[in-house]
Amino acid sequence: DPFLLYALCLELDKAGRRTEAILKIENLQQAHPDYLALYYQWAIWLSESGETAKAKKATTMGIAVASLQNNSKTKSELQSLLDQL
């Protein structure tokens, strides 16, 4: 279940285990690339970890998924994040 995996990633980050959270969210993205909720958080974590190029890639991927799902709100949020990176 992608929601449970995503929740695990959030809990890992809250527990101070950011590196593990990023690895788990990357696995989640590979297994469930259509799970739109993961992209924003993934990009934030990458950006805060100094991985700006990877953060931009994650954001761009999320924008593509949001477009396919006709989710204009999330697409706008991801575009705004991309503009800030």
C-alpha positions as CSV (number, residue, x, y, z in Angstrom):
1,D,0.0,0.0,0.0
2,P,1.7,3.2,-1.1
3,F,0.0,5.3,1.6
4,L,1.5,3.1,4.4
5,L,4.9,3.2,2.8
6,Y,4.7,7.0,2.5
7,A,3.6,7.3,6.1
8,L,6.7,5.2,7.1
9,C,8.9,7.6,5.2
10,L,7.5,10.5,7.1
11,E,7.9,8.8,10.4
12,L,11.5,7.9,9.6
13,D,12.2,11.6,8.9
14,K,10.5,12.7,12.1
15,A,12.8,10.2,13.9
16,G,15.8,12.0,12.5
17,R,16.5,9.3,9.9
18,R,16.4,11.5,6.8
19,T,18.8,9.4,4.7
20,E,16.7,6.3,5.3
21,A,13.5,8.2,4.6
22,I,14.9,9.4,1.3
23,L,16.0,5.9,0.3
24,K,12.5,4.5,1.2
25,I,10.7,7.3,-0.7
26,E,12.9,6.6,-3.7
27,N,11.9,2.9,-3.5
28,L,8.3,4.0,-3.2
29,Q,8.6,6.1,-6.3
30,Q,10.0,3.2,-8.3
31,A,7.3,0.8,-7.1
32,H,4.4,3.3,-7.3
33,P,5.4,6.2,-9.7
34,D,1.7,7.3,-9.9
35,Y,1.6,8.0,-6.1
36,L,1.5,11.8,-6.5
37,A,1.8,12.7,-2.8
38,L,5.4,11.5,-2.6
39,Y,7.0,14.0,-5.0
40,Y,6.7,17.2,-3.1
41,Q,8.1,15.8,0.1
42,W,10.8,13.9,-1.7
43,A,12.0,17.1,-3.5
44,I,12.0,19.0,-0.2
45,W,14.1,16.4,1.5
46,L,16.5,16.3,-1.4
47,S,16.8,20.1,-1.5
48,E,17.4,20.3,2.2
49,S,20.1,17.6,1.9
50,G,21.9,19.8,-0.7
51,E,20.8,17.6,-3.6
52,T,19.3,20.4,-5.7
53,A,19.7,18.7,-9.1
54,K,17.9,15.6,-7.8
55,A,15.3,17.8,-6.1
56,K,14.6,19.4,-9.5
57,K,14.3,16.1,-11.2
58,A,11.9,14.8,-8.5
59,T,9.8,17.9,-8.9
60,T,9.7,17.6,-12.7
61,M,8.7,14.0,-12.4
62,G,5.9,15.0,-10.0
63,I,4.7,17.7,-12.4
64,A,4.4,15.1,-15.1
65,V,2.4,12.8,-12.9
66,A,0.2,15.6,-11.8
67,S,-0.4,16.5,-15.4
68,L,-1.3,12.9,-16.3
69,Q,-3.7,12.8,-13.4
70,N,-5.2,16.3,-14.2
71,N,-4.4,17.5,-10.7
72,S,-3.9,21.2,-11.3
73,K,-3.5,22.0,-7.5
74,T,-0.6,19.6,-7.0
75,K,0.9,20.5,-10.3
76,S,0.9,24.2,-9.3
77,E,2.5,23.5,-5.9
78,L,5.2,21.4,-7.6
79,Q,5.8,24.1,-10.2
80,S,6.1,26.7,-7.4
81,L,8.6,24.5,-5.6
82,L,10.6,24.0,-8.8
83,D,10.7,27.8,-9.4
84,Q,12.2,28.1,-5.9
85,L,14.9,25.5,-6.4
